[in-house]
């Protein structure tokens, strides 16, 4: 994308009705490493590829726990994801303390949307440069939401965001009828890992760069990293 007369701020529409700053934020998501999310009738899973800036640095955290029933994975600017996850964690605690109930996954998505949308119509700010896959389990079952910097959230059976994510999406579309019926948590995780592999080019999955999370009817939000992911490779 090249600079033009209508991308100086987020409050100016182009003659064709586009907000270029929001579109640039969507491009930032494609700079992050690939992240996959999928859900069945009982569980929701996140699988993410972690990157390190160089050989001497640690791997970037890709999955963040917000509550016992809710968590998210990111692609894009990690600092923006940290701000949004902290906000979501506060809302989960507020719902627990004031209403004595868990924040529903749908409500969590709406809260993030409202927060992000303000940045698309306020002069002097910028949209969040991060995409999120949010998974959770509430009384209506498992959920997978995709959050976008535009303030839009979609509920999906499967999705992938980040660099070269189309390969994972194509794989999930091909096996959709199978994984939505999976009732075994281990099998759903393996399907997510296989989808992630479809988006890898020169990288190989290892215990260092693979991160997994699952939540479901009998499993609170649980993350697997390091040696705990070895059996899924």
Long-range contacts (C-beta under 8 A, 24 or more apart in sequence): 1-27, 9-123, 9-124, 10-119, 10-120, 10-121, 10-122, 10-123, 10-125, 10-126, 10-127, 11-121, 11-122, 11-123, 19-120, 19-150, 21-120, 21-126, 21-127, 22-120, 22-127, 22-149, 22-150, 25-126, 25-127, 25-128, 25-129, 25-149, 25-150, 26-131, 26-148, 26-149, 26-150, 28-76, 28-77, 28-129, 28-130, 28-149, 29-75, 29-76, 29-129, 29-130, 29-131, 29-148, 29-149, 29-161, 29-162, 30-75, 30-162, 30-163, 30-165, 31-76, 31-163, 32-74, 32-75, 32-76, 32-77, 32-130, 32-131, 32-161, 32-162, 32-163, 33-60, 33-62, 33-75, 33-162, 33-163, 34-75, 34-160, 34-161, 34-162, 34-163, 34-164, 34-165, 34-168, 34-196, 34-199, 34-200, 35-62, 35-73, 35-74, 35-75, 35-133, 35-160, 35-161, 35-162, 35-165, 36-133, 36-158, 36-159, 36-160, 36-165, 36-168, 36-172, 36-192, 36-195, 36-196, 36-199, 37-73, 37-133, 37-135, 37-144, 37-146, 37-156, 37-158, 37-159, 37-160, 37-192, 38-144, 38-157, 38-158, 38-159, 38-172, 38-179, 38-188, 38-191, 38-192, 38-195, 39-135, 39-142, 39-143, 39-144, 39-156, 39-157, 39-158, 39-180, 40-142, 40-179, 40-180, 40-181, 40-182, 40-183, 40-188, 41-141, 41-142, 41-180, 41-181, 41-182, 41-183, 42-141, 42-142, 42-183, 42-185, 42-216, 42-217, 43-137, 43-142, 43-182, 43-185, 43-188, 43-214, 43-215, 43-216, 43-217, 43-219, 44-135, 44-136, 44-137, 44-142, 44-143, 44-144, 44-214, 44-215, 44-216, 45-135, 45-185, 45-188, 45-189, 45-191, 45-192, 45-212, 45-213, 45-214, 46-71, 46-72, 46-73, 46-133, 46-135, 46-192, 46-211, 46-212, 46-213, 46-214, 47-189, 47-192, 47-193, 47-195, 47-196, 47-210, 47-211, 47-212, 48-73, 48-196, 48-210, 48-211, 48-212, 49-162, 49-196, 49-199, 49-200, 49-203, 49-205, 49-209, 49-210, 49-211, 50-208, 50-209, 50-210, 50-211, 51-209, 52-209, 59-208, 59-209, 61-211, 62-211, 63-211, 63-212, 63-213, 63-223, 65-213, 65-221, 65-223, 66-92, 66-108, 66-221, 67-92, 67-93, 67-96, 67-102, 67-103, 67-136, 67-221, 68-102, 68-220, 68-221, 69-102, 69-105, 69-136, 69-137, 69-138, 69-215, 69-220, 69-221, 70-102, 70-103, 70-105, 70-108, 70-134, 70-135, 70-136, 70-215, 70-221, 71-134, 71-135, 71-136, 71-213, 71-215, 71-221, 71-223, 72-132, 72-133, 72-134, 72-135, 72-147, 73-132, 73-133, 73-211, 73-213, 74-130, 74-131, 74-132, 75-130, 75-131, 75-161, 75-162, 75-163, 75-165, 76-129, 76-130, 76-131, 76-162, 77-128, 77-129, 77-130, 78-130, 80-128, 80-129, 80-130, 81-130, 81-132, 83-128, 84-112, 84-115, 84-116, 84-128, 84-130, 84-132, 84-147, 87-111, 87-112, 87-115, 88-112, 102-138, 104-138, 104-139, 104-140, 105-134, 105-135, 105-136, 105-137, 105-138, 105-143, 105-145, 106-140, 106-143, 106-145, 106-155, 108-134, 108-136, 108-145, 109-134, 109-145, 109-147, 109-153, 109-155, 110-153, 112-147, 112-153, 113-147, 113-151, 113-152, 113-153, 114-151, 116-147, 116-148, 116-149, 116-150, 116-151, 117-150, 117-151, 119-149, 120-149, 120-150, 120-151, 131-161, 131-162, 133-159, 133-161, 135-213, 135-215, 135-221, 136-215, 136-221, 137-215, 137-216, 137-217, 141-217, 142-215, 142-216, 142-217, 158-195, 160-195, 160-196, 160-199, 162-199, 163-199, 164-199, 164-200, 164-201, 165-199, 166-199, 167-198, 167-199, 168-195, 168-196, 168-198, 168-199, 170-198, 171-195, 171-198, 185-214, 185-216, 185-219, 188-214, 189-214, 189-232, 190-232, 193-232, 193-233, 205-233, 206-233, 207-233
